[in-house]
Amino acid sequence: MKCQSLEEVRSNIDRIDSEIIKLIAERGNLVKQASGFKKDENAVKAPNRVETVIKNVREKAEFYGASPDMIETLYREMIRQFVQMEMNEFHNNGYQ
């Protein structure tokens, strides 16, 4: 897509941001559901799963022409936030 003005660029960025936020919210809902299937805090933290996700998103970043380092940084922070949210859900569901 080749934009013809700064306003068009910004409009498209806003549209993409809305889509990204919607998908992050959907991901968050699934993270909350996942906490119900986990039996302990280590399962919530799932360090092996985190590294698998990071490997996968780095590969996808390369495929789509995004910076793998930037994508890894974004995903590590997003995962950190989701793990905290999931840990809260886990404890709220009566697990210690």
N, C-alpha and C positions, 0 to 999 in steps of 0.2 A: 504494500500500500504506500503510495507516494502522496503525502499531504501537500496541499496548496497554500497553507497559511499556518501561523503559530496557533491560531484559534482551533483549527482543525486538528493539529497535533494534540493540543490539550484536551480537546473533546474526546479523541480516541484514547488518550491516556486515562481519562476519567472513566470511560466505558470499560476499559480493561481492568482498572482498579476495582470497579464494582463486581466484575466477574471473579477476580481473584478473591475478594472478600467473601463472596458467596461460597466459593469452593473451600476456603479456610473454615468458614462456619460449618459446612457440611462435614469436613474432616474432623472438626471438633466434636460434632455430634457422635461420630463413629468412635472417637477416642473415649468419650464418656461411656459408650456402650461396651467398649473393650474392657473397661475396669471391672465389669460384672463377671468376666470370664477368668479373671486373674486371682490367684490364691495368696500371693505375698508381694511385698514391696519390690523384690528383685524382678518379679514378672512384670510389674508396672514399669520399672526403669528399663528393662529389656535392652541392655547394652549391645548385645549381638544384633538385635533387630535394628537398633539405631544405626549401627555401622553398615548394615545391609541397605537401609534406606539411603544413607549418605552416598554409598557407592552407586546406587541406582540413579539418584538425582544428578550426580556428577556426570554420569554417562549420558543422561538425557540432556543436560545442559550443553555438553559438547555437540550432541546431535542437532540441537536446535540453534546453536550458535550463541549461547549465553556463556558467561564466565563461570566455569565450574567452581572457582574459589568463592565468587559472590554467592552462587546458589548454595554451596555448602554452608557458608556463614549464615545465610537466611534460614536454611533448614535446621541447622543446629539450634538456633535461637527459637524457632517455631517449635521444634521438638521439646526443647527445655521447658517452654511454656506449657505445652500440652502434657508433658509428664507431670508437671506440678498440678495441673488441672485434674489429671487422671488420678494422681495420688490423693487429692482432696475427695474426689468421688469414691475412691477405694475406701478411704477412712469413713466417709459419710455412710457408706453401705455397711458399716459395722465391722470391717476388717481392721486388724492392727498389724 
